[in-house]
């Protein structure tokens, strides 16, 4: 299997589902899931929940730390565990897909200070047998000198910092040997990827977080992002936890099958959608379309905050309502609230009463045909002009 990190990447859907279900059941304190679909009945875990747990029970909210070698801190503050051995964050799979291996020297420009990104990619480089220059961030002239002297062949870091290094190298008259780039932590714009390609550098990106490790990654096919083998990914209506149809935009919910730090149905706050079909590279896991924005659509209307969770509560009050969408507009110099609902046989007056009870605001209810609301992940659509 020279083209793949391991045989897990080419499993059948049934093999993967059975193995992940067994791993998930081993993490649950009680109650076994007979089917993978039963996962959707479990509660959503949000970052704010972790922060609260860690304040109540330091350092990690009651998580056992017997197999942990490091602690990290991210903004919040929130603390994450880690372990350097055994590709704990599962990013070796991504580096392998990028073409990085034992012959490479990786200039790791992710931060090593408090946050885990530097260690995450160093652990990944160990997993594929590559050597590492722990460069961190900043001091670009020194970065260029080190890259030239050591013959660094691969870059790991944010998408834009590689360009800064390359431009500085041009300015200094130093020839660099980068042919691969494994990036994350920011948007990889097509124009930037094209510039790297023109310089002979193949640049692929991953989707990873400090809490979860690798979630999804690109392969040489560059058709969407392939979900990592160590997680289960769901795409749900923001604020609800209810899975959306394939191809529909929703919030990314991740279950990390990590016995050292199990996170069940962890809400990333990011939007994405499932990409149908299988990657041409031969990897068989589900694909997502990549980062498509943030799911936190909390909006202030008429001086009151309106949250996606309130929209979900409104839908829950009326079994005949399939979906709802709030539109914030301006009429004259005042905010206006419209609530569009997909429903059959709904009572307009009852819905308007529920809107006031749930949102604490008066609004106009528009009943629309089933399936007519946009499938763009928005449950709160702010159409007011802020220019």
C-alpha positions as CSV (number, residue, x, y, z in Angstrom):
1,X,0.0,0.0,0.0
2,X,2.8,2.4,-0.9
3,X,0.3,5.1,-2.1
4,X,-1.5,5.2,1.2
5,X,-0.6,5.8,4.8
6,X,-2.3,2.6,5.9
7,X,-5.0,0.2,4.8
8,X,-7.7,2.1,6.8
9,X,-7.9,4.7,4.0
10,X,-9.2,2.2,1.5
11,X,-11.7,0.3,3.7
12,X,-15.2,-0.4,2.6
13,X,-17.9,1.8,4.1
14,X,-19.3,-1.2,6.0
15,X,-15.8,-2.1,7.5
16,X,-15.3,1.5,8.5
17,X,-18.7,1.9,10.1
18,X,-18.4,-1.3,12.1
19,X,-14.9,-0.3,13.4
20,X,-15.9,3.2,14.3
21,X,-19.1,2.0,16.0
22,X,-17.0,-0.4,18.1
23,X,-14.5,2.4,19.0
24,X,-17.3,4.8,19.9
25,X,-19.1,2.3,22.1
26,X,-15.9,1.7,24.0
27,X,-15.8,5.4,24.8
28,X,-19.4,5.8,26.0
29,X,-19.9,5.4,29.7
30,X,-23.2,3.7,29.3
31,X,-25.7,2.7,26.6
32,X,-24.4,1.2,23.4
33,X,-25.2,2.5,19.9
34,X,-26.6,-0.3,17.7
35,X,-26.3,1.9,14.6
36,X,-24.1,4.9,13.7
37,X,-27.3,6.9,13.2
38,X,-27.9,6.7,17.0
39,X,-25.0,9.1,17.4
40,X,-27.4,12.0,16.4
41,X,-29.4,11.4,19.6
42,X,-26.5,12.3,21.9
43,X,-26.1,15.9,23.1
44,X,-23.8,18.4,21.4
45,X,-20.6,19.4,23.2
46,X,-19.5,23.0,22.7
47,X,-16.2,24.7,23.5
48,X,-18.0,26.8,26.2
49,X,-18.9,23.5,27.9
50,X,-15.2,22.5,28.0
51,X,-14.2,25.9,29.4
52,X,-16.8,25.6,32.2
53,X,-15.8,22.0,33.0
54,X,-12.1,22.9,33.2
55,X,-12.8,25.8,35.6
56,X,-14.8,23.5,37.8
57,X,-12.3,20.6,37.6
58,X,-8.8,21.6,36.6
59,X,-6.9,20.9,34.6
60,X,-9.0,19.2,31.9
61,X,-12.5,19.0,33.3
62,X,-12.0,15.5,34.8
63,X,-10.3,13.9,31.8
64,X,-7.8,11.3,32.9
65,X,-4.2,12.3,31.9
66,X,-2.2,9.0,32.4
67,X,-1.2,8.9,28.7
68,X,-0.6,12.6,28.3
69,X,2.9,14.2,27.9
70,X,2.0,17.8,27.2
71,X,-0.5,20.5,28.1
72,X,-1.4,23.4,25.8
73,X,-3.3,26.6,26.1
74,X,-5.6,28.2,23.4
75,X,-7.6,31.4,23.5
76,X,-10.5,31.3,25.9
77,X,-8.5,30.3,27.8
78,X,-9.0,26.6,27.2
79,X,-6.4,23.8,27.8
80,X,-5.8,20.8,25.6
81,X,-3.8,17.6,26.3
82,X,-1.3,16.0,23.9
83,X,1.2,13.3,23.5
84,X,4.2,13.4,21.1
85,X,4.4,9.6,20.6
86,X,2.3,7.6,18.2
87,X,1.0,10.4,15.9
88,X,-1.5,11.4,18.6
89,X,-3.1,14.1,16.6
90,X,-3.2,11.9,13.4
91,X,-1.6,14.4,11.1
92,X,0.9,11.9,9.7
93,X,-1.8,10.7,7.4
94,X,-2.0,14.3,6.0
95,X,1.7,14.7,5.5
96,X,1.8,11.3,3.7
97,X,-1.0,12.4,1.4
98,X,1.1,15.6,0.7
99,X,4.0,13.4,-0.4
100,X,6.2,14.2,2.6
101,X,8.3,11.2,3.7
102,X,11.6,10.0,5.1
103,X,13.7,11.8,2.5
104,X,12.3,15.2,3.5
105,X,13.4,18.0,5.9
106,X,10.3,19.8,7.1
107,X,10.6,23.5,8.1
108,X,7.9,23.6,10.7
109,X,6.6,27.2,10.9
110,X,3.7,26.5,13.2
111,X,4.0,28.0,16.7
112,X,5.6,26.0,19.5
113,X,4.5,28.6,22.1
114,X,1.7,27.4,24.4
115,X,-0.6,26.4,21.5
116,X,-0.2,22.8,20.1
117,X,0.2,23.4,16.3
118,X,4.0,23.1,16.3
119,X,4.0,19.9,18.2
120,X,1.1,18.5,16.2
121,X,3.1,18.8,12.9
122,X,6.4,17.7,14.5
123,X,4.6,14.5,15.7
124,X,3.2,14.1,12.2
125,X,6.7,14.4,10.7
126,X,8.0,11.7,13.0
127,X,5.1,9.5,11.8
128,X,6.3,9.7,8.2
129,X,10.0,9.6,9.1
130,X,10.9,13.1,8.1
131,X,13.4,15.3,9.8
132,X,12.2,18.6,11.3
133,X,13.5,22.1,11.6
134,X,11.4,23.6,14.5
135,X,11.3,27.1,13.0
136,X,8.2,28.5,14.6
137,X,7.1,31.9,13.5
138,X,8.9,35.1,12.7
139,X,12.6,36.0,12.0
140,X,12.1,35.5,8.3
141,X,15.7,36.2,7.3
142,X,16.9,33.4,9.7
143,X,14.2,31.2,8.3
144,X,15.6,31.7,4.8
145,X,19.2,31.1,5.9
146,X,18.2,27.9,7.8
147,X,16.1,26.6,4.9
148,X,18.9,27.2,2.4
149,X,21.7,25.7,4.6
150,X,19.7,22.6,5.7
151,X,18.1,22.0,2.3
152,X,14.6,22.0,3.6
153,X,12.3,20.3,1.1
154,X,8.9,20.7,2.8
155,X,7.1,23.5,4.6
156,X,4.5,23.2,7.3
157,X,2.7,26.3,8.5
158,X,0.0,28.8,7.6
159,X,-0.7,29.2,3.9
160,X,0.5,32.8,3.6
161,X,3.8,32.6,5.6
162,X,5.4,30.4,3.0
163,X,5.1,33.3,0.5
164,X,6.8,35.6,2.9
165,X,9.7,33.2,3.2
166,X,9.9,32.7,-0.6
167,X,9.8,36.4,-1.3
168,X,12.5,37.1,1.3
169,X,14.6,34.4,-0.2
170,X,14.3,36.1,-3.6
171,X,15.3,39.4,-2.0
172,X,18.3,37.8,-0.4
173,X,19.3,35.9,-3.5
174,X,19.0,32.5,-1.8
175,X,17.7,29.4,-3.6
176,X,15.4,27.2,-1.6
177,X,14.5,23.6,-2.3
178,X,10.8,23.4,-1.1
179,X,8.7,21.1,-3.3
180,X,5.9,20.3,-0.8
181,X,3.8,22.4,1.6
182,X,1.4,21.1,4.2
183,X,-0.7,24.0,5.4
184,X,-3.5,24.8,7.8
185,X,-4.8,27.4,10.2
186,X,-6.0,29.8,7.6
187,X,-7.5,30.1,4.1
188,X,-5.6,28.8,1.2
189,X,-6.7,31.0,-1.7
190,X,-6.6,29.5,-5.2
191,X,-4.3,32.3,-6.4
192,X,-1.8,31.5,-3.6
193,X,-1.9,27.8,-4.4
194,X,-1.3,28.6,-8.1
195,X,1.7,30.8,-7.2
196,X,3.3,28.0,-5.2
197,X,2.6,25.6,-8.1
198,X,4.4,28.0,-10.4
199,X,7.4,27.8,-8.1
200,X,7.3,24.0,-8.2
201,X,5.7,23.5,-4.8
202,X,2.6,21.3,-4.4
203,X,0.6,22.8,-1.6
204,X,-2.2,20.9,0.2
205,X,-4.3,21.8,3.2
206,X,-5.8,20.1,6.2
207,X,-8.6,20.9,8.5
208,X,-7.5,20.4,12.1
209,X,-8.1,21.8,15.6
210,X,-6.2,21.8,18.9
211,X,-9.0,19.9,20.5
212,X,-9.6,17.2,17.9
213,X,-6.5,16.9,15.9
214,X,-6.9,16.1,12.2
215,X,-10.5,16.3,11.0
216,X,-10.0,16.2,7.2
217,X,-7.3,16.7,4.6
218,X,-6.6,17.1,0.9
219,X,-5.0,14.5,-1.3
220,X,-3.3,15.0,-4.6
221,X,-6.7,14.7,-6.2
222,X,-7.7,18.1,-4.6
223,X,-11.4,17.3,-4.8
224,X,-12.8,18.3,-1.4
225,X,-11.2,17.1,1.9
226,X,-11.2,13.5,3.0
227,X,-12.4,12.8,6.5
228,X,-9.7,11.4,8.8
229,X,-10.0,7.8,9.9
230,X,-9.9,8.6,13.6
231,X,-13.0,10.8,13.7
232,X,-16.7,10.7,12.8
233,X,-18.0,13.8,11.1
234,X,-21.6,15.0,11.0
235,X,-23.0,18.0,9.2
236,X,-26.0,19.4,11.1
237,X,-28.3,22.4,11.1
238,X,-26.6,25.1,13.1
239,X,-27.8,25.2,16.7
240,X,-29.7,21.9,16.5
241,X,-27.6,18.9,16.2
242,X,-30.0,17.5,13.6
243,X,-28.1,16.1,10.5
244,X,-28.8,17.8,7.2
245,X,-29.1,16.1,3.8
246,X,-26.0,15.3,1.8
247,X,-24.7,18.3,0.0
248,X,-26.5,20.8,2.3
249,X,-24.4,23.3,4.3
250,X,-24.4,22.9,8.0
251,X,-22.2,23.0,11.1
252,X,-19.4,20.5,11.4
253,X,-19.8,18.2,14.4
254,X,-16.9,15.9,15.2
255,X,-16.6,12.8,17.4
256,X,-12.9,12.1,18.2
257,X,-12.3,8.3,18.7
258,X,-9.4,9.1,21.0
259,X,-9.4,7.1,24.3
260,X,-7.0,9.6,25.9
261,X,-9.3,12.5,25.2
262,X,-12.7,11.5,23.8
263,X,-14.8,14.3,22.6
264,X,-18.3,13.1,21.6
265,X,-20.3,15.3,19.1
266,X,-18.0,18.3,19.6
267,X,-19.2,21.4,17.8
268,X,-16.5,23.1,15.8
269,X,-18.6,26.2,14.9
270,X,-17.5,25.8,11.3
271,X,-19.7,25.4,8.3
272,X,-19.2,22.8,5.6
273,X,-21.1,20.2,3.4
274,X,-20.7,16.6,2.4
275,X,-19.2,16.2,-1.0
276,X,-20.8,13.1,-2.7
277,X,-18.9,10.3,-4.3
278,X,-15.4,9.0,-3.6
279,X,-12.1,10.7,-4.1
280,X,-10.3,9.8,-7.4
281,X,-7.1,9.2,-5.3
282,X,-8.7,5.9,-4.1
283,X,-9.3,6.9,-0.5
284,X,-12.8,5.8,0.4
285,X,-13.8,7.8,3.4
286,X,-16.5,10.6,3.3
287,X,-15.4,13.9,1.9
288,X,-16.4,17.4,2.9
289,X,-16.2,20.6,0.8
290,X,-13.8,22.4,3.2
291,X,-14.3,25.4,5.4
292,X,-17.4,27.4,4.3
293,X,-17.8,30.0,7.1
294,X,-18.8,30.1,10.7
295,X,-22.0,28.6,12.1
296,X,-22.4,31.1,15.0
297,X,-25.1,33.3,13.4
298,X,-26.2,35.1,16.6
299,X,-27.7,38.4,15.6
300,X,-29.0,41.4,17.5
301,X,-32.5,42.4,16.2
302,X,-34.4,45.3,17.8
303,X,-31.9,45.3,20.6
304,X,-32.3,41.6,21.4
305,X,-29.9,38.8,20.6
306,X,-31.4,36.0,18.4
307,X,-29.5,32.7,18.4
308,X,-29.8,29.6,16.2
309,X,-30.8,27.6,19.3
310,X,-33.9,29.7,19.6
311,X,-34.8,28.9,16.0
312,X,-34.4,25.2,16.8
313,X,-36.7,25.6,19.8
314,X,-39.3,27.3,17.6
315,X,-39.3,24.4,15.2
316,X,-39.5,21.9,18.1
317,X,-42.8,23.6,19.3
318,X,-44.5,22.8,16.1
319,X,-44.4,19.2,14.6
320,X,-45.8,20.4,11.3
321,X,-42.8,22.7,10.8
322,X,-39.9,21.1,9.0
323,X,-37.5,24.0,8.9
324,X,-37.4,27.7,9.8
325,X,-35.3,30.7,8.8
326,X,-35.1,34.2,10.4
327,X,-34.6,37.2,8.1
328,X,-33.5,40.5,9.7
329,X,-34.2,43.5,7.5
330,X,-34.8,47.3,7.9
331,X,-38.1,49.1,7.3
332,X,-37.5,52.8,7.3
333,X,-35.1,53.3,10.2
334,X,-36.3,50.3,12.3
335,X,-35.4,46.6,12.4
336,X,-37.9,44.2,11.0
337,X,-38.1,40.5,11.7
338,X,-39.5,37.9,9.2
339,X,-39.7,34.2,10.1
340,X,-40.0,31.9,7.1
341,X,-41.2,28.3,7.9
342,X,-41.5,25.2,5.8
343,X,-44.7,23.6,6.8
344,X,-48.0,22.1,5.7
345,X,-51.3,22.9,7.5
346,X,-49.7,25.3,9.9
347,X,-51.6,27.8,11.9
348,X,-50.3,31.3,11.2
349,X,-51.6,32.9,14.4
350,X,-50.1,30.0,16.5
351,X,-46.8,30.4,14.8
352,X,-46.7,34.2,15.4
353,X,-47.5,33.6,19.1
354,X,-44.6,31.1,19.3
355,X,-42.3,33.5,17.7
356,X,-43.0,36.1,20.3
357,X,-42.7,33.5,23.1
358,X,-39.5,31.9,21.8
359,X,-37.6,35.0,20.5
360,X,-39.1,37.6,22.8
361,X,-39.8,39.7,19.7
362,X,-42.7,40.3,17.4
363,X,-42.3,39.1,13.8
364,X,-44.1,38.4,10.6
365,X,-44.4,34.7,9.8
366,X,-44.3,33.5,6.2
367,X,-45.3,29.9,5.5
368,X,-43.4,28.6,2.5
369,X,-43.6,25.2,0.6
370,X,-41.6,22.3,1.8
371,X,-38.1,22.3,0.4
372,X,-38.1,25.9,-0.7
373,X,-35.8,27.5,1.9
374,X,-32.1,27.8,0.7
375,X,-29.8,25.0,1.7
376,X,-26.9,27.3,2.6
377,X,-26.6,26.6,6.4
378,X,-28.2,29.8,7.4
379,X,-30.9,29.8,10.0
380,X,-30.5,33.6,10.7
381,X,-30.1,35.7,7.5
382,X,-29.1,39.2,8.3
383,X,-30.0,41.3,5.2
384,X,-29.4,44.7,6.8
385,X,-26.9,47.0,5.0
386,X,-24.2,48.1,7.4
387,X,-22.3,50.4,4.9
